[in-house]
Amino acid sequence: MKVINLSESEYVINEFSLEEIGTRKFCVFDFEATGPDQLNDFITQIGAVILGKDGLIVEQYKTFVRPPKPIPELIEKLTGIFNKDVENARSFSDVIDEFFTFFSGCVLVTQAGYEYDLPLLLEECRRNNKPLEAPLVIDTKALFTYLHPEYTEIVSTNSLISYYMIDDTDIQRHDALGDSILISRIFNKMMDECWDKGIDQIRFNNLKVKKVRLTPLE
């Protein structure tokens, strides 16, 4: 898979292929971090769920991660994760093998992950000398764009919640596990669409996706 930045507002995906999706095992994951810059920020929390063939969650994973720099106050307020929560947590290098084992054999699923989560994971692995070949990751944002080329707005989590009329009242947002559970509900709706359309193979080539617009925290 190749993700190529076209501008500050759009990127294109090429050479992505996922075949026999009905036989695949999926792990939905999410990170919280000290900020949105994968080169200068660090993971503070990992959350993930593994889906059974019926789309139900069969396993969960959640852990704090101690970053090598403090969490900024604005990020603390946004995520609800405070420096005191991570000061005694394990470091990324102590956690990552456990996370690798958790998602082994799965296709990874994330929301806006081609922009944030995947580059951050790969950068954290590089910094900690934990080699990771780029895993097979499907982004619900890109998948929705693939399924709905007529949709012209930015595909945000909130827009997907609205589109699929998903109940998120029991979800803790900006919590890595809570967001993973929410993304899994979104992903299941998309899988239902694939079944209804007879899609068993997903290919992204020259798929243009609009980037998230970050809202200033101040």
C-alpha positions as CSV (number, residue, x, y, z in Angstrom):
1,M,0.0,0.0,0.0
2,K,1.2,3.5,-0.8
3,V,-0.3,6.7,0.7
4,I,0.8,9.8,-1.1
5,N,0.1,13.3,0.1
6,L,-1.4,15.5,-2.6
7,S,-1.9,18.6,-0.6
8,E,-2.6,19.8,2.9
9,S,-6.2,18.7,2.5
10,E,-6.0,15.4,0.5
11,Y,-4.1,12.2,0.0
12,V,-4.3,9.3,-2.4
13,I,-4.1,5.6,-1.7
14,N,-2.6,3.1,-4.3
15,E,-1.8,-0.6,-4.3
16,F,-4.1,-1.6,-1.4
17,S,-5.7,-5.0,-1.8
18,L,-7.8,-7.0,0.7
19,E,-9.2,-10.2,-0.6
20,E,-11.7,-12.7,0.8
21,I,-12.8,-10.3,3.5
22,G,-15.4,-12.7,4.8
23,T,-12.6,-15.0,6.0
24,R,-10.5,-12.4,7.6
25,K,-9.9,-11.7,11.3
26,F,-10.0,-8.0,12.2
27,C,-8.4,-6.1,15.0
28,V,-9.7,-2.5,15.5
29,F,-7.3,-0.3,17.3
30,D,-6.8,3.3,18.5
31,F,-4.0,5.3,20.1
32,E,-4.0,8.3,22.4
33,A,-0.8,10.4,22.3
34,T,0.9,13.5,23.5
35,G,-0.2,15.3,20.3
36,P,-0.9,14.8,16.6
37,D,2.7,15.0,15.2
38,Q,4.0,11.4,14.8
39,L,7.6,12.7,14.5
40,N,7.6,14.6,17.8
41,D,4.8,13.0,19.8
42,F,4.4,9.7,21.6
43,I,1.7,7.1,22.4
44,T,0.1,7.4,25.8
45,Q,-2.6,4.7,25.5
46,I,-3.3,1.7,23.3
47,G,-6.8,0.3,22.9
48,A,-7.9,-2.6,20.6
49,V,-10.6,-5.1,20.1
50,I,-10.7,-8.3,18.0
51,L,-13.8,-9.1,16.1
52,G,-15.3,-12.5,15.6
53,K,-16.8,-13.5,12.2
54,D,-20.2,-12.2,13.4
55,G,-18.7,-8.8,14.1
56,L,-18.9,-9.2,17.9
57,I,-16.0,-8.3,20.1
58,V,-14.2,-11.4,21.3
59,E,-11.1,-9.9,22.9
60,Q,-10.1,-6.5,24.3
61,Y,-6.8,-4.8,25.0
62,K,-6.0,-1.6,26.8
63,T,-2.9,-0.2,28.4
64,F,-1.4,3.1,29.3
65,V,2.1,3.9,27.9
66,R,4.6,6.1,29.6
67,P,5.8,8.7,27.0
68,P,9.3,10.2,27.2
69,K,7.9,13.7,27.4
70,P,5.0,15.2,29.4
71,I,1.5,15.3,28.1
72,P,0.6,19.0,27.4
73,E,-2.2,20.4,29.5
74,L,-4.5,20.9,26.5
75,I,-4.1,17.3,25.5
76,E,-4.8,16.2,29.1
77,K,-8.1,18.1,29.0
78,L,-9.0,16.7,25.6
79,T,-8.3,13.0,26.3
80,G,-8.8,12.8,30.0
81,I,-5.4,11.1,30.3
82,F,-3.2,13.0,32.7
83,N,0.5,12.8,33.4
84,K,-0.2,11.1,36.8
85,D,-2.0,8.3,34.9
86,V,1.1,7.4,32.8
87,E,4.0,8.2,35.2
88,N,4.1,4.6,36.4
89,A,3.0,2.9,33.2
90,R,5.3,0.7,31.0
91,S,7.3,2.3,28.2
92,F,6.5,1.6,24.6
93,S,9.4,-0.8,24.2
94,D,8.0,-2.8,27.2
95,V,4.4,-2.8,25.8
96,I,4.8,-3.3,22.0
97,D,5.6,-7.0,21.9
98,E,2.4,-7.7,23.9
99,F,0.4,-5.6,21.5
100,F,2.0,-7.4,18.5
101,T,1.0,-10.7,20.0
102,F,-2.6,-9.4,20.5
103,F,-3.2,-8.5,16.9
104,S,-1.1,-11.3,15.3
105,G,-2.9,-12.8,12.3
106,C,-5.4,-9.9,12.1
107,V,-6.1,-7.2,9.5
108,L,-5.8,-3.9,11.5
109,V,-8.7,-1.5,11.3
110,T,-8.6,2.2,12.4
111,Q,-10.2,5.6,11.7
112,A,-8.1,8.3,10.1
113,G,-5.2,5.8,10.7
114,Y,-3.4,6.5,7.5
115,E,-3.0,10.0,8.7
116,Y,-2.1,9.4,12.3
117,D,-2.2,6.0,14.0
118,L,-0.2,4.0,11.4
119,P,2.6,6.6,10.9
120,L,2.8,7.0,14.7
121,L,3.0,3.3,15.3
122,L,5.8,2.9,12.7
123,E,7.7,5.8,14.0
124,E,7.5,4.5,17.6
125,C,8.7,1.1,16.4
126,R,11.6,2.8,14.6
127,R,12.6,4.9,17.6
128,N,12.6,1.8,19.9
129,N,14.4,-0.5,17.4
130,K,11.3,-2.8,17.2
131,P,11.1,-3.7,13.6
132,L,7.6,-3.9,12.2
133,E,6.9,-4.5,8.5
134,A,4.0,-2.3,7.5
135,P,1.0,-4.3,8.6
136,L,-2.2,-4.6,6.5
137,V,-4.3,-1.8,7.8
138,I,-7.7,-0.7,6.5
139,D,-8.9,2.8,7.4
140,T,-12.7,3.2,7.9
141,K,-12.4,6.7,6.5
142,A,-10.9,5.4,3.2
143,L,-13.3,2.4,3.1
144,F,-16.3,4.8,3.4
145,T,-14.8,6.9,0.6
146,Y,-14.4,3.7,-1.5
147,L,-18.0,2.6,-0.8
148,H,-19.5,6.1,-1.2
149,P,-17.7,8.1,-4.0
150,E,-20.7,10.4,-4.0
151,Y,-19.8,11.7,-0.5
152,T,-17.9,15.0,-0.9
153,E,-17.4,16.0,2.8
154,I,-14.5,15.1,5.1
155,V,-15.2,11.7,6.5
156,S,-15.0,12.2,10.3
157,T,-15.9,9.9,13.1
158,N,-18.9,12.0,13.9
159,S,-20.1,12.0,10.3
160,L,-19.9,8.2,10.2
161,I,-21.8,8.0,13.5
162,S,-24.5,10.2,12.0
163,Y,-24.5,8.4,8.6
164,Y,-24.9,4.9,10.1
165,M,-27.1,6.1,13.1
166,I,-24.8,4.5,15.6
167,D,-25.5,4.7,19.3
168,D,-22.4,6.0,21.0
169,T,-24.0,7.0,24.3
170,D,-22.2,4.2,26.2
171,I,-18.8,5.1,24.7
172,Q,-16.0,7.0,26.4
173,R,-14.6,9.1,23.6
174,H,-10.9,10.0,23.5
175,D,-10.2,6.8,25.3
176,A,-8.3,4.3,23.2
177,L,-10.5,1.3,24.0
178,G,-13.7,3.3,23.9
179,D,-12.8,4.7,20.5
180,S,-11.8,1.2,19.3
181,I,-15.3,-0.1,20.3
182,L,-16.9,2.8,18.5
183,I,-14.8,2.2,15.3
184,S,-15.7,-1.5,15.4
185,R,-19.4,-0.5,15.2
186,I,-18.7,1.7,12.3
187,F,-16.7,-1.0,10.6
188,N,-19.4,-3.6,11.1
189,K,-21.9,-1.3,9.3
190,M,-19.4,-1.0,6.4
191,M,-19.0,-4.8,6.3
192,D,-22.7,-5.1,6.1
193,E,-22.7,-2.8,3.0
194,C,-20.0,-5.0,1.4
195,W,-22.1,-8.1,1.9
196,D,-25.2,-6.4,0.5
197,K,-23.2,-5.3,-2.6
198,G,-21.5,-8.7,-3.0
199,I,-18.1,-7.2,-2.3
200,D,-15.5,-9.8,-1.2
201,Q,-12.4,-8.0,-2.3
202,I,-11.4,-4.4,-1.6
203,R,-8.9,-2.6,-3.7
204,F,-7.8,1.0,-3.4
205,N,-6.0,2.5,-6.4
206,N,-6.0,6.2,-7.0
207,L,-8.5,6.6,-4.1
208,K,-8.5,10.2,-3.1
209,V,-9.3,10.9,0.6
210,K,-9.9,14.3,2.3
211,K,-7.7,14.8,5.4
212,V,-9.0,15.6,8.8
213,R,-9.1,19.2,9.8
214,L,-7.7,19.6,13.3
215,T,-9.6,21.9,15.5
216,P,-7.4,24.2,17.5
217,L,-7.3,23.2,21.2
218,E,-7.0,26.7,22.5
